[in-house]
Amino acid sequence: MSGQKWNGGVVRVAGKGSHRAGDRTPEAFTLIELLVVIAIIAILMAVLMPALNRAREQGRRGVCLNHLRSLTLGWIMYADENDDRIVNGEAYWAPTAAPAAPVPASGPHKGERYWVGNDCASAYQQGEQRPQDIQMEAIRAGALFPYCKAEKVYRCPTGVRGEMRTYSTAYGMNGCFDAAGTYSGTQGVRVGKTVLMVKRRTEISVPAPAYRLVFLDEGRITPDSYAIHYVRPQWWDPPFVRHADGTNVAFADGHSDYWKYLGAETIRIGKMPNPPHNYTPTTEEGRADVRRMQEATWGRVGY
């Protein structure tokens, strides 16, 4: 019998489409099984994503700290080669002019080239930016660039997109001469052994250089050094909230550090799209935040 096999009296047809011994029809996942798998993946993602975001932020924070350290080492080298005089802490303000960093002919910064040139647009507070190539030329024109020639170290990797500089100098390091009680004529006021507005590195003695602020990460470009009051517990420029409710700073001894803010109001104000200037804290934690910034900027407080 063609196409048939005899096996113990049972006829089996080995026709097309029949299954051999050991063959098994594959079974598909049921809808419930698929939903369970998707739910497990979602739970794992919910658990892992915060940890991944923290790790990513810590990496970016580390890069920012290295940038601030590099700038401060350049700041130290500038003083070493300029008879102990520190660099002019102001950025040149000429938002529509060609990139430059001239030497002022008068005022408290007479003969001191600006540390960076005119990289800031006139309406920077509303988000206006100068072209990136103009910003880079302005940075290269600054007095500090020969001592820190890596353009990328002038900005934090998490700063405002399109802005080539996000760091500012501290007010007390030869910055703007307009904070009441900190200067007399073209020199800083001395209170005991503390010089408030520093012109020379040797003036930094009490407190020690490890406690005097030089650079700060504002996260965006600004035309002046970072302003804060001396005679009252009040912010001048808004508190800059960066890197997980804190900020990165660098000090006159060359080290950089991460600060965590204490006050919920400090964080709330600093995270506003257009935070207010001259904000007065209302809580103990908020006052502790502004005092810490004032002491690092001026070496002490005047109230």
C-alpha positions as CSV (number, residue, x, y, z in Angstrom):
1,M,0.0,0.0,0.0
2,S,1.7,3.0,-1.3
3,G,1.9,6.0,1.2
4,Q,0.9,3.7,4.2
5,K,2.8,2.0,7.0
6,W,1.8,-1.1,8.9
7,N,2.5,-0.9,12.6
8,G,0.9,-3.4,14.8
9,G,-2.3,-3.5,12.8
10,V,-2.7,0.2,12.8
11,V,-2.6,2.0,9.5
12,R,-1.0,5.4,9.7
13,V,-0.9,7.7,6.7
14,A,2.4,9.6,6.3
15,G,0.9,12.2,4.2
16,K,1.8,15.9,3.5
17,G,1.3,18.1,6.6
18,S,1.5,15.3,9.1
19,H,3.7,15.8,12.2
20,R,6.5,13.4,13.1
21,A,7.1,12.1,16.6
22,G,8.5,14.8,18.9
23,D,7.1,17.7,16.8
24,R,5.2,20.3,18.9
25,T,3.0,23.2,17.8
26,P,4.6,26.5,19.2
27,E,2.5,28.3,21.7
28,A,2.2,32.2,21.6
29,F,2.2,34.5,24.6
30,T,-1.2,35.4,25.9
31,L,-2.3,39.0,26.3
32,I,-2.1,38.8,30.1
33,E,1.5,37.5,29.9
34,L,2.5,40.3,27.6
35,L,0.9,42.9,29.9
36,V,2.8,41.4,32.9
37,V,6.1,41.7,31.1
38,I,5.3,45.3,30.1
39,A,4.4,46.1,33.7
40,I,7.6,44.6,35.0
41,I,9.7,46.6,32.5
42,A,7.8,49.8,33.4
43,I,8.5,49.2,37.1
44,L,12.2,48.6,36.4
45,M,12.4,51.8,34.4
46,A,10.8,53.7,37.2
47,V,13.3,52.4,39.6
48,L,16.4,52.8,37.4
49,M,15.7,56.1,35.7
50,P,16.2,58.3,38.8
51,A,19.5,56.5,39.5
52,L,20.6,57.0,35.9
53,N,19.7,60.7,36.0
54,R,21.6,61.2,39.2
55,A,24.6,59.5,37.7
56,R,24.4,61.7,34.6
57,E,24.1,64.8,36.7
58,Q,27.1,63.8,38.8
59,G,29.1,63.4,35.7
60,R,28.1,66.8,34.3
61,R,28.7,68.3,37.7
62,G,32.2,66.8,37.8
63,V,33.0,68.3,34.4
64,C,31.8,71.7,35.6
65,L,33.9,71.5,38.7
66,N,37.0,70.7,36.6
67,H,36.2,73.7,34.3
68,L,36.0,76.0,37.4
69,R,39.2,74.6,38.7
70,S,41.0,75.3,35.4
71,L,39.8,78.9,35.3
72,T,41.0,79.5,38.8
73,L,44.4,78.0,38.1
74,G,44.6,80.4,35.2
75,W,43.5,83.2,37.5
76,I,46.3,82.3,39.9
77,M,48.9,82.2,37.1
78,Y,47.8,85.6,35.9
79,A,48.5,87.1,39.4
80,D,51.9,85.3,39.5
81,E,52.9,87.0,36.2
82,N,51.4,90.4,37.0
83,D,53.2,91.4,40.2
84,D,50.5,89.8,42.4
85,R,47.7,91.9,40.8
86,I,44.5,89.8,40.1
87,V,42.7,90.1,36.8
88,N,39.9,92.7,36.3
89,G,36.8,90.8,37.3
90,E,34.4,92.7,35.0
91,A,33.4,91.6,31.6
92,Y,33.5,94.2,28.8
93,W,30.0,95.6,28.1
94,A,29.6,96.6,24.5
95,P,26.8,94.3,23.2
96,T,26.8,95.5,19.6
97,A,30.5,96.2,19.0
98,A,33.1,94.0,17.5
99,P,34.6,91.4,19.9
100,A,37.2,93.1,22.1
101,A,38.5,93.4,25.7
102,P,40.1,96.8,25.9
103,V,42.0,98.3,28.8
104,P,40.0,101.0,30.8
105,A,41.7,104.4,30.8
106,S,40.0,105.5,34.1
107,G,38.1,104.3,37.1
108,P,38.9,101.5,39.6
109,H,40.1,99.3,36.7
110,K,42.4,101.7,35.1
111,G,45.1,99.8,33.2
112,E,43.4,96.4,33.8
113,R,42.1,94.6,30.7
114,Y,38.7,92.9,31.1
115,W,38.9,89.2,32.0
116,V,36.6,88.5,29.0
117,G,35.3,90.6,26.2
118,N,31.9,91.7,25.1
119,D,30.3,88.3,24.6
120,C,26.9,89.3,26.1
121,A,23.9,90.6,24.1
122,S,22.0,93.7,25.2
123,A,18.8,91.8,25.9
124,Y,20.5,88.8,27.5
125,Q,17.9,88.6,30.3
126,Q,15.2,87.9,27.7
127,G,17.3,85.2,26.1
128,E,19.0,87.2,23.3
129,Q,22.4,85.8,22.3
130,R,25.3,87.1,20.2
131,P,26.4,84.7,17.5
132,Q,28.6,81.9,18.8
133,D,31.6,82.9,16.8
134,I,31.4,86.4,18.2
135,Q,31.2,85.1,21.7
136,M,34.2,82.9,21.2
137,E,36.3,85.8,19.8
138,A,35.3,87.9,22.8
139,I,36.4,85.2,25.2
140,R,39.8,84.9,23.4
141,A,40.2,88.7,23.6
142,G,40.0,88.6,27.4
143,A,43.0,89.1,29.8
144,L,42.6,85.6,31.2
145,F,42.6,83.6,27.9
146,P,46.4,83.4,27.6
147,Y,46.4,81.5,30.9
148,C,43.4,79.3,30.1
149,K,43.2,78.7,26.4
150,A,40.6,75.9,26.3
151,E,37.5,77.7,25.2
152,K,35.2,74.9,26.5
153,V,36.1,75.5,30.1
154,Y,34.3,78.9,30.1
155,R,30.9,77.2,30.2
156,C,29.1,74.4,32.2
157,P,27.9,71.5,30.0
158,T,24.4,72.1,31.4
159,G,24.4,75.8,30.8
160,V,22.0,77.6,28.5
161,R,22.3,76.3,25.0
162,G,24.1,78.6,22.6
163,E,25.9,80.6,25.3
164,M,29.7,80.0,25.3
165,R,30.3,81.4,28.8
166,T,28.2,80.6,31.9
167,Y,30.8,81.4,34.6
168,S,31.2,84.7,36.4
169,T,33.7,86.2,38.8
170,A,32.8,86.9,42.4
171,Y,32.2,90.6,43.3
172,G,34.9,90.7,45.9
173,M,37.7,89.6,43.5
174,N,38.3,93.0,41.7
175,G,34.7,93.1,40.4
176,C,32.3,96.0,40.1
177,F,33.0,98.8,42.6
178,D,29.5,99.6,43.6
179,A,28.7,97.4,46.7
180,A,28.1,99.8,49.6
181,G,30.7,99.5,52.4
182,T,33.2,97.4,50.4
183,Y,35.5,100.0,48.8
184,S,36.9,103.5,49.1
185,G,37.9,105.2,45.9
186,T,39.7,102.6,43.8
187,Q,40.7,100.3,46.7
188,G,38.9,97.7,48.9
189,V,38.0,98.5,52.5
190,R,40.0,96.7,55.1
191,V,38.1,95.4,58.2
192,G,40.6,94.1,60.6
193,K,42.7,91.7,58.5
194,T,40.0,91.2,55.9
195,V,40.2,93.1,52.6
196,L,36.6,93.2,51.2
197,M,37.4,94.2,47.6
198,V,40.6,92.4,46.7
199,K,43.1,93.8,44.2
200,R,46.1,91.6,45.0
201,R,46.4,87.9,46.0
202,T,48.4,88.8,49.1
203,E,45.4,90.7,50.4
204,I,43.6,87.4,50.9
205,S,44.7,86.3,54.4
206,V,41.7,86.4,56.7
207,P,39.8,84.3,55.9
208,A,42.3,82.1,54.1
209,P,42.2,81.7,50.2
210,A,40.4,78.4,50.6
211,Y,37.3,80.4,51.8
212,R,37.3,83.4,49.3
213,L,35.2,82.9,46.2
214,V,36.7,83.5,42.7
215,F,34.3,81.9,40.1
216,L,30.7,80.8,40.2
217,D,28.5,78.8,37.8
218,E,25.5,81.0,37.0
219,G,24.4,78.7,34.2
220,R,24.0,81.6,31.8
221,I,25.9,84.5,30.4
222,T,26.0,87.8,32.3
223,P,28.0,91.0,31.7
224,D,29.3,91.7,35.2
225,S,30.8,89.9,38.1
226,Y,28.2,88.2,40.4
227,A,26.8,90.9,42.7
228,I,25.7,90.4,46.3
229,H,25.2,92.9,49.1
230,Y,27.6,93.4,52.1
231,V,25.7,95.6,54.5
232,R,22.4,93.7,54.8
233,P,21.2,90.1,54.5
234,Q,19.9,90.4,50.9
235,W,20.7,88.9,47.5
236,W,21.6,91.4,44.8
237,D,21.7,89.2,41.7
238,P,19.3,86.2,42.1
239,P,20.6,83.0,43.7
240,F,21.7,80.8,40.9
241,V,20.3,77.2,41.4
242,R,22.3,74.6,39.5
243,H,23.1,70.9,39.7
244,A,20.3,69.5,41.8
245,D,19.3,72.5,43.9
246,G,22.9,73.7,44.6
247,T,25.7,75.3,42.6
248,N,29.4,74.9,41.8
249,V,31.9,77.4,43.0
250,A,35.7,77.9,43.0
251,F,38.1,79.5,45.5
252,A,41.3,81.5,45.6
253,D,43.5,78.5,46.6
254,G,42.5,76.7,43.4
255,H,39.9,74.2,44.6
256,S,36.3,73.9,43.4
257,D,33.3,72.7,45.4
258,Y,29.6,71.9,45.2
259,W,27.2,73.8,47.5
260,K,23.8,72.5,48.4
261,Y,21.3,75.2,49.2
262,L,19.4,74.9,52.5
263,G,16.4,77.2,52.0
264,A,13.3,76.1,50.0
265,E,12.8,79.8,49.2
266,T,16.3,80.1,47.8
267,I,15.7,77.2,45.4
268,R,12.2,78.5,44.4
269,I,13.5,82.0,43.6
270,G,16.5,80.7,41.8
271,K,14.5,78.4,39.5
272,M,12.1,81.1,38.3
273,P,12.3,81.9,34.6
274,N,13.0,85.5,35.5
275,P,14.1,85.5,39.1
276,P,13.9,88.9,41.0
277,H,16.9,90.9,42.0
278,N,17.4,92.2,45.5
279,Y,15.5,89.4,47.1
280,T,15.4,89.4,50.9
281,P,15.1,86.0,52.5
282,T,12.3,85.4,55.0
283,T,13.4,82.1,56.6
284,E,16.4,81.0,58.7
285,E,17.5,78.6,56.0
286,G,17.2,81.3,53.4
287,R,19.2,83.8,55.4
288,A,21.8,81.1,56.0
289,D,22.2,80.7,52.2
290,V,22.7,84.4,51.5
291,R,25.1,84.8,54.4
292,R,27.2,81.9,53.2
293,M,27.5,83.5,49.8
294,Q,28.3,86.9,51.3
295,E,31.0,85.5,53.6
296,A,32.6,83.7,50.7
297,T,32.4,86.8,48.5
298,W,33.6,89.4,51.0
299,G,35.3,87.4,53.7
300,R,32.7,88.6,56.3
301,V,29.4,90.3,56.5
302,G,28.7,94.0,57.3
303,Y,25.6,93.6,59.5
